[in-house]
Amino acid sequence: MLPTFLGSLPEEILHSADRNLAARALARPGPLAIQDVAALLSQAALPFLEAMGQKARAATRARFGRAVQMFAPLYLSNECVNICHYCGFSVDNAIRRRTLSPDEVAREWEHLHREGFRHVLLVSGEENRRVSVDYLSAVVRMLRPRAASIAIEVAPLEERDYRACVASGVDGVVIYQETYDTVRYTEVHPKGPKRDFTYRWEALERAARAGARKLGMGVLLGLSDWRRDVLALVAHVRAMEKLAWQSEISVSVPRLRPAAGEYVPPVAVSDRDLAQIVIVLRLSLPNAPIVLSTREPAPLRDRLVPLGVTQMSAGSRTNPGGYALGKDETGEAEPQFEVSDRRSPAEVVSRLAAMGYEPVWKDWDMAFGRVMSHES
């Protein structure tokens, strides 16, 4: 599936919709057409933001109840071969690099496990020699007995490599397209394998064919026109829902954060913009979990939960060894970006409970997948 629909998105509606068009989109019963999504992403929809939020709250409650799944990112490596102007791991940044040994990963996981986490996202820069499929498989097999689910956010892989990862115990693959603006994509990825837009685009299809139970999608808000990027993301998710109907597809809404290299985002994305994005994603993708990371400040995260957020990280560290090892052992390997919500996992869980939500540490176990596989 090539991104052929990118040229046919109703982009004109994003910037020309009027109040009546937005009102009709909001009142539309049933699934939203892509034209309705564009109208609700437009500036013309801002007078209806409160009503949109109420509708998103109801849709979230109907599909997900008050559950919010907790997960943690565990950074394996900050080594990378790409130049990505916005990323702290970019190969042209003079930072301290480190790839954890399996034993060091075990110590990091032990720390997260004690804090309550059972869902983990393994993250690395794109460096396939050190973070090889064999390395990933060894790490996953080691973590699997005590992890409910393990997802990876690493360099795009071939289908055979995804199959090897799934066989070792990976059940989720996360890949952001970063931006659907192909011109901007090329500008911010001038060197390295990541420069290939189409190969990255097709990665989740390969992961789905390899048997990944969960697929994570998203854009980096601030790289380009956020309205067009979110509209393209909705269209992409809908296409993937048809293609990978056996997989759960989630969406993430990360805004760019300060990082090594001091990249200045060309497009501002305000808190109100982010609220509009979360609301429209919930209204247009009613079955998709929406993920919110510690990139965002605590008060804003709390306000966005009722509008559609169903998965949250907490207490995150974005450098390898950031949880348990300490700078004497890691050389204080540098982070991918700065986090904003610095609350501990216990503080985040306590706040969610006070808001009337149920923080969920575990809602799946890999044993379920093995039983289902045997039954089929």
Summary of the structure (lengths in Angstrom):
residues: 376
radius of gyration: 19.8
end to end distance: 27.4
largest distance: 61.0
contacts: 1305
relative contact order: 0.17
helix: 47%
strand: 14%
